[in-house]
Amino acid sequence: MNKNSSNIMALAPNTSNKRETVCIFGTGDFGRALGHKIIQSGYPVVFGSRNTQPSSLIPKDAEVLSHAEAAQKAAIIIIAIQRQHYNFLTPLAEILHGKVLVDVSNNLKINQYPESNAEYLAQLVPGTKVVKAFNTVSAWALQSGTLDASRQVFVCGDDMGAKQMVMDIVRALGLTPLDQGSLLAAQEIENYPLQLFPMWKFPILLSLGLTAFFFFYCLTRDIIYPYVYENKDFSFFIVISIPNRICPILALTLLALVYLPGVLAAIIQLYRGTKYHRFPDWLDKWMLCRKQLGLVALAFASLHVLYTLVIPIRSFVRWRLSSQIVSQALNNKTEPLNTTNAWLSDSYLALGILGFFLFVLLGITSLPSVSNNVNWREFRFVQSKLGYLTLILCTAHTLVYGGNRFLRPSSYRWYLPNAYMLSLIVPCIVLVVKFVLIFPCLDKPLTRIRQGWERNPQYSE
Ligand code: NAP
């Protein structure tokens, strides 16, 4: 490590007025955009290019020289060139010796090469200090100044002094450097911009699968069955009725799936008597995407609310209502108010409203800007206690909606129960198991295991 590393590690950026020249190899989109920003931050910039002719595209305060000439003018050289062209650097090895080379490159595919581009650069030009940085910042964001979404710049490298020089430039640009350690981290940093919603994959695939399943299920029960047996055409149910059946089912099932891994983890820990054994990989992955599962569930719940709001203006609903009124008038008979039904209907709506309100509250507290402002206990209280309360309210909303319908033979078409019954399976399992787990005979040993005590007497007090 550099003997001046203690000075180099100073937290404040280099504030001396005279900034050292920065050299950028490559006058492409990224090189120009970064050069422009670096000049604005007060650093002299010199470009190293194959073409030294003046161009209106290049920032006017920058010099454009050959690679060798430009490299001699600076201690730090940003390589804004694709990896496949790096071999032009080999003849420059002598000039580049001891200099800091900043690798900004990205690949087209995850793990495209056996080693990271930065490690390849370090092997290609030995004697240089290679630092990986800036690859997660886009040329467009640098140019347009819309850096809000990508203010963090991941930096890694084996030489602390070189890394500090790069981090000073990052800070001078108004960005936040995040030290990721040695050059071994470069592969991971290069993979970041290529990942496609890694935490969202499972929730989205699961919801797509469940949506397809419940769509065909409802299609069979609610459209094909009446068509076959009663010759009634309810095909228009596809537009609002079926989506409004699928959305609450998915919202409830996915919300229950947010809490199911916690319950499974508790059972595993109780069984093993320790928390110091790794969970199976699938459970680990499931736990990591609980926030995304919850947000997808909230999206389905919001859609259910919107679909429900349009029910009174639907042509089918207005027709059914007016037919009932006309039939009562023709029979000269008024249906008396059924207070039990009125109670059930109002309770069902009230539970739905309260459940949705808490659901939205959970969604809001999962936003980083909010969760960063609550302490660990507050966050746990909202996500666990209020979360379970939301699950209870939404499950009760569905149970009251069903009422005693599950007892009616008409609820089973081709032996298929009403779809809402299927949506109760996972939430009921989660709530029953959670209820059992709060019994002191299980809660006490579980708490002790989670506090680090082993159930094996050998390890306990
Ligand atoms: P680009 O527009 O294609 O520019 C690449 C530059 O490399 C060219 O302008 C050229 O500069 C130089 N070059 C091309 N072939 C060469 C060769 N055979 N020998 C020597 N130099 C050669 O690409 P870019 O978008 O600026 O990207 C440059 C690097 O930045 C890439 O590694 C990319 O992964 C990385 N990056 C880009 C972005 C982005 O938003 N564009 C974001 C993050 C990271 P001269 O004509 O001046 O020699």
Boltz pocket constraint, residues with backbone or C-beta under 6 A from the ligand:
constraints:
  - pocket:
      binder: B
      contacts: [[A, 25], [A, 26], [A, 27], [A, 28], [A, 29], [A, 30], [A, 31], [A, 48], [A, 49], [A, 50], [A, 51], [A, 79], [A, 80], [A, 81], [A, 82], [A, 83], [A, 85], [A, 88], [A, 104], [A, 105], [A, 106], [A, 107], [A, 134], [A, 135], [A, 136], [A, 137], [A, 138], [A, 139], [A, 140]]
      max_distance: 6.0
